[in-house]
Amino acid sequence: MRPNLAVDLHGLRFPQPVLSASGCLATGHDVPALVDLQKLGGVVTRSLTFGPSKGWATPRSAETPSGLLTAVGLQNPGALAFVEEDLPRLVKAGVPVVASVAGASLGEYVNVASTVHLKPGVVALEVCVSCPDDEREGEPFYARPERLTEIVGAVARLSRVPVFAKLPPLLPGLVETAQACVRAGAFGLTLIDAVPALAVDPQRLRTRTATPVGGLSGPAIKPVALAAVYQVSRALPDVPVMGVGGITTGEDAVEFLLAGAWAVQVGTALLVDPSVHVEIAQGIMRYLKEKGFASPDELRGRVRVRDAENGSA
């Protein structure tokens, strides 16, 4: 029997488990000619602020060994412009939309969520908590667990669609923070956000990006992301987790599913090959056929821990 790639996250359904990660397809304005959106499980938008934002200064990206360093900021047209101009294109393409919600204050998060959560085509919200908090001297919202859960809780209470909290990997208590987000009302979790990183040009004695510390993505962070998915999924087995970080092949995606992810997001690899999501989905399908599984749901959390004494699982 041919496996079915559709996944069901407690009623939130995607036609296949591979979505685009936030930022990589911007807000969908100029991607239809490059990316076959209908072959994506869903599109996570660039993080939206209430008003338009130009983002940070250039240069904004630098290649590093096995990864891409980006320091883009929150460049986006604003929530209202997204709803009026970009969302209709995504809806016309027939792809489920997960709107990434951002802001510099609690009020801005609420305003963005209010603007987008009931719009046709928006099936979920993803809360970006890596933004600078203007009400806390610019420290990231995730720096204080109580502040992070305040933001997630406010969006979750307002939203009529499921809300995912996107967490960075290097929190002192990642599992505890994930649990707090769920208690605050999060439907699910996205793991992980980019890893804080720096690239230096030694010949010119300067940083490679205008904003020194950016976010590292790509294959270099895959083991970090897998560990986060595994740890959180073990602690919260009934909470939907979307795994993201360094996925470039079907086998990479399968690893995330086995570690406990319910679906995956692909980011940097899409910037290199706009059709990579098709290859990844095909790779998942081949694996399901080879192993005799009926769907990606049957892979979730099935990874076994190797026996330390005899080297077997």
One Martini backbone bead per residue (centre of mass of N, CA, C, O) as a GRO file, in nm:
protein
  313
    1MET     BB    1   0.096   0.036   0.023
    2ARG     BB    2   0.074   0.362  -0.015
    3PRO     BB    3   0.187   0.613   0.136
    4ASN     BB    4   0.098   0.888   0.354
    5LEU     BB    5   0.209   1.229   0.396
    6ALA     BB    6   0.012   1.313   0.584
    7VAL     BB    7  -0.051   1.533   0.866
    8ASP     BB    8  -0.152   1.527   1.228
    9LEU     BB    9  -0.194   1.808   1.460
   10HIS     BB   10  -0.449   1.789   1.630
   11GLY     BB   11  -0.613   1.894   1.344
   12LEU     BB   12  -0.356   1.994   1.208
   13ARG     BB   13  -0.327   1.992   0.857
   14PHE     BB   14  -0.095   1.842   0.625
   15PRO     BB   15  -0.011   1.711   0.313
   16GLN     BB   16   0.285   1.745   0.428
   17PRO     BB   17   0.587   1.764   0.641
   18VAL     BB   18   0.695   2.009   0.450
   19LEU     BB   19   0.811   2.323   0.538
   20SER     BB   20   0.866   2.645   0.550
   21ALA     BB   21   1.067   2.867   0.686
   22SER     BB   22   1.116   3.145   0.832
   23GLY     BB   23   1.208   3.390   0.572
   24CYS     BB   24   1.273   3.220   0.302
   25LEU     BB   25   0.983   3.333   0.156
   26ALA     BB   26   0.897   3.551   0.311
   27THR     BB   27   0.563   3.663   0.190
   28GLY     BB   28   0.530   3.550  -0.124
   29HIS     BB   29   0.573   3.765  -0.357
   30ASP     BB   30   0.842   3.614  -0.538
   31VAL     BB   31   0.808   3.272  -0.552
   32PRO     BB   32   0.626   3.120  -0.767
   33ALA     BB   33   0.859   3.104  -0.995
   34LEU     BB   34   1.054   2.918  -0.799
   35VAL     BB   35   0.821   2.785  -0.618
   36ASP     BB   36   0.628   2.501  -0.545
   37LEU     BB   37   0.381   2.547  -0.325
   38GLN     BB   38   0.198   2.283  -0.365
   39LYS     BB   39   0.464   2.103  -0.250
   40LEU     BB   40   0.396   2.215   0.020
   41GLY     BB   41   0.275   2.189   0.338
   42GLY     BB   42   0.387   2.487   0.406
   43VAL     BB   43   0.395   2.841   0.508
   44VAL     BB   44   0.631   3.039   0.666
   45THR     BB   45   0.659   3.343   0.743
   46ARG     BB   46   0.775   3.619   0.786
   47SER     BB   47   0.824   3.818   1.031
   48LEU     BB   48   0.569   4.016   1.182
   49THR     BB   49   0.486   4.339   1.201
   50PHE     BB   50   0.280   4.598   1.216
   51GLY     BB   51   0.483   4.756   1.077
   52PRO     BB   52   0.714   4.847   0.880
   53SER     BB   53   1.045   4.696   0.804
   54LYS     BB   54   1.395   4.722   0.713
   55GLY     BB   55   1.589   4.639   0.912
   56TRP     BB   56   1.909   4.585   0.884
   57ALA     BB   57   2.210   4.631   0.799
   58THR     BB   58   2.455   4.623   0.563
   59PRO     BB   59   2.555   4.331   0.573
   60ARG     BB   60   2.349   4.012   0.629
   61SER     BB   61   2.559   3.793   0.510
   62ALA     BB   62   2.742   3.472   0.569
   63GLU     BB   63   2.962   3.238   0.505
   64THR     BB   64   3.010   2.918   0.654
   65PRO     BB   65   3.093   2.635   0.780
   66SER     BB   66   2.795   2.465   0.726
   67GLY     BB   67   2.679   2.774   0.706
   68LEU     BB   68   2.450   3.053   0.774
   69LEU     BB   69   2.486   3.397   0.825
   70THR     BB   70   2.234   3.609   0.975
   71ALA     BB   71   2.134   3.984   0.976
   72VAL     BB   72   1.822   4.114   0.911
   73GLY     BB   73   1.588   4.113   1.086
   74LEU     BB   74   1.243   4.261   1.042
   75GLN     BB   75   1.186   4.239   0.745
   76ASN     BB   76   0.875   4.395   0.644
   77PRO     BB   77   0.549   4.520   0.546
   78GLY     BB   78   0.349   4.430   0.740
   79ALA     BB   79   0.049   4.308   0.835
   80LEU     BB   80  -0.144   4.466   0.649
   81ALA     BB   81   0.008   4.423   0.380
   82PHE     BB   82   0.005   4.119   0.387
   83VAL     BB   83  -0.303   4.079   0.381
   84GLU     BB   84  -0.354   4.250   0.111
   85GLU     BB   85  -0.104   4.131  -0.086
   86ASP     BB   86   0.025   3.834  -0.004
   87LEU     BB   87  -0.186   3.630   0.097
   88PRO     BB   88  -0.355   3.588  -0.164
   89ARG     BB   89  -0.130   3.431  -0.313
   90LEU     BB   90  -0.120   3.189  -0.119
   91VAL     BB   91  -0.416   3.109  -0.139
   92LYS     BB   92  -0.417   3.060  -0.448
   93ALA     BB   93  -0.200   2.820  -0.415
   94GLY     BB   94  -0.306   2.630  -0.166
   95VAL     BB   95  -0.138   2.708   0.097
   96PRO     BB   96  -0.058   2.677   0.404
   97VAL     BB   97  -0.053   2.930   0.668
   98VAL     BB   98   0.212   3.051   0.876
   99ALA     BB   99   0.223   3.309   1.101
  100SER     BB  100   0.473   3.525   1.192
  101VAL     BB  101   0.519   3.666   1.514
  102ALA     BB  102   0.608   4.003   1.604
  103GLY     BB  103   0.807   4.235   1.821
  104ALA     BB  104   0.871   4.507   2.079
  105SER     BB  105   0.594   4.427   2.221
  106LEU     BB  106   0.314   4.318   2.351
  107GLY     BB  107   0.121   4.493   2.179
  108GLU     BB  108   0.234   4.411   1.900
  109TYR     BB  109   0.171   4.114   1.908
  110VAL     BB  110  -0.134   4.151   1.937
  111ASN     BB  111  -0.179   4.314   1.676
  112VAL     BB  112  -0.077   4.105   1.477
  113ALA     BB  113  -0.259   3.871   1.557
  114SER     BB  114  -0.528   4.026   1.504
  115THR     BB  115  -0.475   4.066   1.192
  116VAL     BB  116  -0.419   3.736   1.103
  117HIS     BB  117  -0.585   3.488   1.245
  118LEU     BB  118  -0.869   3.522   1.053
  119LYS     BB  119  -0.749   3.470   0.789
  120PRO     BB  120  -0.750   3.334   0.501
  121GLY     BB  121  -0.516   3.051   0.523
  122VAL     BB  122  -0.471   3.074   0.826
  123VAL     BB  123  -0.371   2.799   1.048
  124ALA     BB  124  -0.131   2.955   1.203
  125LEU     BB  125   0.096   3.047   1.464
  126GLU     BB  126   0.427   3.202   1.508
  127VAL     BB  127   0.640   3.274   1.779
  128CYS     BB  128   0.878   3.519   1.800
  129VAL     BB  129   1.143   3.539   2.071
  130SER     BB  130   1.414   3.702   1.934
  131CYS     BB  131   1.332   3.976   1.996
  132PRO     BB  132   1.359   4.290   2.086
  133ASP     BB  133   1.289   4.449   2.400
  134ASP     BB  134   1.182   4.769   2.459
  135GLU     BB  135   1.084   4.706   2.771
  136ARG     BB  136   1.403   4.559   2.811
  137GLU     BB  137   1.654   4.700   2.669
  138GLY     BB  138   1.669   4.482   2.412
  139GLU     BB  139   1.619   4.216   2.508
  140PRO     BB  140   1.530   3.920   2.463
  141PHE     BB  141   1.242   3.754   2.528
  142TYR     BB  142   1.397   3.479   2.618
  143ALA     BB  143   1.568   3.584   2.870
  144ARG     BB  144   1.274   3.571   3.011
  145PRO     BB  145   1.048   3.344   3.091
  146GLU     BB  146   0.811   3.532   3.181
  147ARG     BB  147   0.809   3.698   2.917
  148LEU     BB  148   0.770   3.478   2.711
  149THR     BB  149   0.497   3.367   2.832
  150GLU     BB  150   0.344   3.630   2.803
  151ILE     BB  151   0.347   3.640   2.496
  152VAL     BB  152   0.234   3.361   2.429
  153GLY     BB  153  -0.028   3.387   2.596
  154ALA     BB  154  -0.151   3.633   2.452
  155VAL     BB  155  -0.171   3.502   2.172
  156ALA     BB  156  -0.332   3.244   2.254
  157ARG     BB  157  -0.588   3.386   2.370
  158LEU     BB  158  -0.664   3.530   2.096
  159SER     BB  159  -0.645   3.291   1.918
  160ARG     BB  160  -0.818   3.071   1.669
  161VAL     BB  161  -0.541   2.947   1.625
  162PRO     BB  162  -0.274   2.783   1.637
  163VAL     BB  163   0.017   2.799   1.864
  164PHE     BB  164   0.365   2.859   1.814
  165ALA     BB  165   0.673   2.823   1.978
  166LYS     BB  166   0.987   2.971   1.904
  167LEU     BB  167   1.293   2.825   1.998
  168PRO     BB  168   1.587   2.841   2.125
  169PRO     BB  169   1.864   2.625   2.216
  170LEU     BB  170   2.033   2.803   2.465
  171LEU     BB  171   1.870   2.742   2.700
  172PRO     BB  172   1.898   2.647   3.022
  173GLY     BB  173   1.566   2.554   3.010
  174LEU     BB  174   1.412   2.419   2.761
  175VAL     BB  175   1.197   2.228   2.874
  176GLU     BB  176   1.075   2.424   3.080
  177THR     BB  177   0.996   2.638   2.871
  178ALA     BB  178   0.812   2.461   2.703
  179GLN     BB  179   0.614   2.398   2.932
  180ALA     BB  180   0.536   2.696   2.986
  181CYS     BB  181   0.414   2.752   2.707
  182VAL     BB  182   0.187   2.543   2.731
  183ARG     BB  183   0.059   2.660   2.987
  184ALA     BB  184   0.005   2.944   2.834
  185GLY     BB  185  -0.120   2.803   2.532
  186ALA     BB  186   0.043   2.638   2.358
  187PHE     BB  187   0.009   2.401   2.104
  188GLY     BB  188   0.317   2.439   2.013
  189LEU     BB  189   0.652   2.370   1.872
  190THR     BB  190   0.957   2.530   1.759
  191LEU     BB  191   1.259   2.340   1.658
  192ILE     BB  192   1.480   2.583   1.584
  193ASP     BB  193   1.639   2.850   1.615
  194ALA     BB  194   1.884   3.028   1.556
  195VAL     BB  195   2.225   3.049   1.615
  196PRO     BB  196   2.433   3.229   1.775
  197ALA     BB  197   2.665   3.432   1.569
  198LEU     BB  198   3.006   3.476   1.426
  199ALA     BB  199   3.184   3.666   1.169
  200VAL     BB  200   3.528   3.695   1.046
  201ASP     BB  201   3.754   3.928   0.886
  202PRO     BB  202   4.099   3.917   0.904
  203GLN     BB  203   4.191   4.108   0.669
  204ARG     BB  204   3.983   4.358   0.773
  205LEU     BB  205   3.910   4.360   1.077
  206ARG     BB  206   3.601   4.237   1.056
  207THR     BB  207   3.293   4.190   1.024
  208ARG     BB  208   3.065   4.028   0.795
  209THR     BB  209   2.848   4.188   0.952
  210ALA     BB  210   2.694   4.468   1.061
  211THR     BB  211   2.567   4.276   1.258
  212PRO     BB  212   2.754   4.083   1.435
  213VAL     BB  213   2.518   3.916   1.563
  214GLY     BB  214   2.365   3.627   1.451
  215GLY     BB  215   2.228   3.357   1.258
  216LEU     BB  216   2.265   3.013   1.250
  217SER     BB  217   2.244   2.799   0.965
  218GLY     BB  218   2.219   2.475   0.874
  219PRO     BB  219   2.405   2.187   0.907
  220ALA     BB  220   2.554   2.277   1.175
  221ILE     BB  221   2.262   2.265   1.356
  222LYS     BB  222   2.132   1.981   1.353
  223PRO     BB  223   2.222   1.845   1.625
  224VAL     BB  224   2.092   2.063   1.802
  225ALA     BB  225   1.801   2.026   1.702
  226LEU     BB  226   1.768   1.727   1.768
  227ALA     BB  227   1.807   1.752   2.072
  228ALA     BB  228   1.566   1.938   2.124
  229VAL     BB  229   1.345   1.754   2.014
  230TYR     BB  230   1.401   1.510   2.192
  231GLN     BB  231   1.371   1.640   2.475
  232VAL     BB  232   1.086   1.766   2.440
  233SER     BB  233   0.930   1.513   2.338
  234ARG     BB  234   0.976   1.341   2.592
  235ALA     BB  235   0.826   1.549   2.786
  236LEU     BB  236   0.604   1.618   2.523
  237PRO     BB  237   0.441   1.385   2.343
  238ASP     BB  238   0.149   1.559   2.289
  239VAL     BB  239   0.319   1.786   2.153
  240PRO     BB  240   0.359   1.966   1.888
  241VAL     BB  241   0.649   1.936   1.669
  242MET     BB  242   0.872   2.148   1.491
  243GLY     BB  243   1.142   2.077   1.287
  244VAL     BB  244   1.451   2.284   1.275
  245GLY     BB  245   1.774   2.237   1.122
  246GLY     BB  246   1.960   2.133   0.851
  247ILE     BB  247   1.764   2.051   0.623
  248THR     BB  248   1.838   1.864   0.294
  249THR     BB  249   1.700   1.578   0.336
  250GLY     BB  250   1.512   1.305   0.385
  251GLU     BB  251   1.688   1.190   0.613
  252ASP     BB  252   1.682   1.436   0.793
  253ALA     BB  253   1.375   1.435   0.837
  254VAL     BB  254   1.357   1.154   0.962
  255GLU     BB  255   1.524   1.217   1.211
  256PHE     BB  256   1.320   1.415   1.331
  257LEU     BB  257   1.083   1.221   1.352
  258LEU     BB  258   1.228   1.011   1.533
  259ALA     BB  259   1.284   1.236   1.764
  260GLY     BB  260   0.956   1.381   1.756
  261ALA     BB  261   0.850   1.503   1.513
  262TRP     BB  262   0.557   1.603   1.317
  263ALA     BB  263   0.729   1.819   1.162
  264VAL     BB  264   0.894   2.021   0.907
  265GLN     BB  265   1.153   2.266   0.836
  266VAL     BB  266   1.278   2.461   0.557
  267GLY     BB  267   1.546   2.683   0.470
  268THR     BB  268   1.844   2.716   0.349
  269ALA     BB  269   1.801   2.503   0.121
  270LEU     BB  270   1.602   2.688  -0.045
  271LEU     BB  271   1.825   2.900  -0.125
  272VAL     BB  272   1.978   2.686  -0.307
  273ASP     BB  273   1.702   2.496  -0.360
  274PRO     BB  274   1.371   2.545  -0.461
  275SER     BB  275   1.322   2.203  -0.485
  276VAL     BB  276   1.396   2.047  -0.214
  277HIS     BB  277   1.115   1.972  -0.094
  278VAL     BB  278   1.059   1.747  -0.298
  279GLU     BB  279   1.301   1.565  -0.227
  280ILE     BB  280   1.232   1.529   0.070
  281ALA     BB  281   0.955   1.398   0.033
  282GLN     BB  282   1.059   1.162  -0.137
  283GLY     BB  283   1.247   1.051   0.085
  284ILE     BB  284   1.025   0.983   0.285
  285MET     BB  285   0.870   0.789   0.104
  286ARG     BB  286   1.096   0.581   0.066
  287TYR     BB  287   1.124   0.508   0.363
  288LEU     BB  288   0.839   0.407   0.414
  289LYS     BB  289   0.852   0.177   0.210
  290GLU     BB  290   1.105   0.025   0.316
  291LYS     BB  291   0.973   0.002   0.628
  292GLY     BB  292   0.645  -0.012   0.629
  293PHE     BB  293   0.508   0.267   0.641
  294ALA     BB  294   0.213   0.477   0.621
  295SER     BB  295   0.340   0.730   0.788
  296PRO     BB  296   0.493   0.983   0.959
  297ASP     BB  297   0.350   0.926   1.232
  298GLU     BB  298   0.502   0.639   1.271
  299LEU     BB  299   0.792   0.779   1.339
  300ARG     BB  300   0.734   0.914   1.597
  301GLY     BB  301   0.975   0.857   1.841
  302ARG     BB  302   1.144   0.576   1.740
  303VAL     BB  303   1.398   0.620   1.864
  304ARG     BB  304   1.684   0.449   1.974
  305VAL     BB  305   1.891   0.364   2.236
  306ARG     BB  306   2.200   0.292   2.276
  307ASP     BB  307   2.384   0.049   2.413
  308ALA     BB  308   2.667   0.100   2.604
  309GLU     BB  309   2.777  -0.201   2.632
  310ASN     BB  310   2.693  -0.355   2.332
  311GLY     BB  311   2.600  -0.147   2.093
  312SER     BB  312   2.289  -0.167   2.111
  313ALA     BB  313   1.928  -0.115   2.080
   0.00000   0.00000   0.00000
